[in-house]
Amino acid sequence: MGFVFTAKVKASSVYIVLMSLQHRIIFGNSQHMSELERGSVQLMVTSPPYPMIAMWDDQFCSSDPKIAEFWQKLNLDGGEETVRQIYDAMHRNLAKVWAETFRVLCNGGMAAINIGDATRRINDRFQLFPNHSRIIEECEKIGFITLPYILWKKPTTKPSYKGKGAFLGSGFLPPNAYVTLDCEFILLFRKGTLRHFKTKDPERYESKFTKEQRDEWFSQIWSLKGTRQTVDDLERRTAAYPAEVAERLIRMFSVRGDLVLDPFLGSGTTTKVAIESGRSSIGYELDPKLLPAIRARLEETQIALKTEIMSQVKIISRSGEC
Ligand SMILES: C[S@@+](CC[C@H](N)C(=O)[O-])C[C@H]1O[C@@H](n2cnc3c(N)ncnc32)[C@H](O)[C@@H]1O
């Protein structure tokens, strides 16, 4: 996979590159990334908690007590305006991380954000929460330049009726059924102008992709054919993305030796792929309970690479934060 198996790269140079990289996993809140200097990161790849998806409600509430208050208010007033306040507050909460990412990215640095829209029935009203467009708005306010995005077509294809998983008996009768959300977005942004490299920059040339990879990766719809479509318990709990999503993005938008940031690390997929792709990495995660899962993932990587990598991975817990 990735860099390690890239043709033309000699085994010894792979070893040297792998050993010169650094990986940091920080258990703490990525709304403040004090460990990173302004302009020190070349690529951010991430998938945040999705606003208005029930599995992330508690985390948003503990991250911002105002959101918890709005939910309590909603129980009392049931008001549409309160739903809006919850949704807005969740996006303002994520936007603190987008702003901090903007600070740490270099000029020409890229940000790739995997996000799904949400559908939800509240007060017996079924509606769409278009998270992707809210994130584009927030990122543009911060100063990011929006680039054409990718639609990741997921394997779930069951249509829904009144927000439920099946059409039931009325599924063939217009007009009350809903279109199924079977795509997620991979939003792409740049900070500033294009990155510049010296002529024949060796790291850039060693990071080259093939024509087949270019044709597939730079097309707008990814169905990730041939990728494992089943999801194990850890992936379900952390809403992990497949390694192939991270691998494509890292190889499309960074070069060997770059520093890749994931401010919502989850089970550590981005770190694993950065190691395999010859990039350095830094990941932030709020939930310390994910440490054993992250470690297990990295140990698997070490076995697959047949190279000792754990000595290059620093795991840091900010005191008092988690
Ligand atoms: C959708 S999951 C990421 C899954 C990840 N892409 C993977 O493959 O495992 C989002 C993660 O962000 C973490 N998180 C949420 N808010 C955070 C914050 N402000 N700082 C750091 N981590 C945060 C959550 O605990 C959760 O593990």
The ligand as a Gaussian input file, in Angstrom:
#p B3LYP/6-31G(d) Opt

LIG

0 1
 C      -15.619000      10.933000      13.121000
 S      -14.428000      10.593000      14.342000
 C      -12.930000      10.454000      13.414000
 C      -12.712000       9.069000      12.857000
 C      -11.349000       8.923000      12.210000
 N      -11.322000       9.554000      10.887000
 C      -10.991000       7.450000      12.063000
 O      -10.733000       6.979000      10.939000
 O      -11.001000       6.742000      13.089000
 C      -14.237000      12.130000      15.149000
 C      -13.295000      12.063000      16.360000
 O      -13.002000      13.394000      16.778000
 C      -12.884000      13.421000      18.190000
 N      -13.072000      14.839000      18.593000
 C      -14.219000      15.554000      18.599000
 N      -13.991000      16.839000      18.918000
 C      -12.652000      16.957000      19.107000
 C      -11.785000      18.044000      19.440000
 N      -12.264000      19.279000      19.643000
 N      -10.458000      17.802000      19.557000
 C       -9.949000      16.561000      19.354000
 N      -10.727000      15.480000      19.030000
 C      -12.054000      15.672000      18.900000
 C      -13.956000      12.464000      18.643000
 O      -13.698000      11.987000      19.955000
 C      -13.872000      11.368000      17.570000
 O      -13.020000      10.323000      17.973000

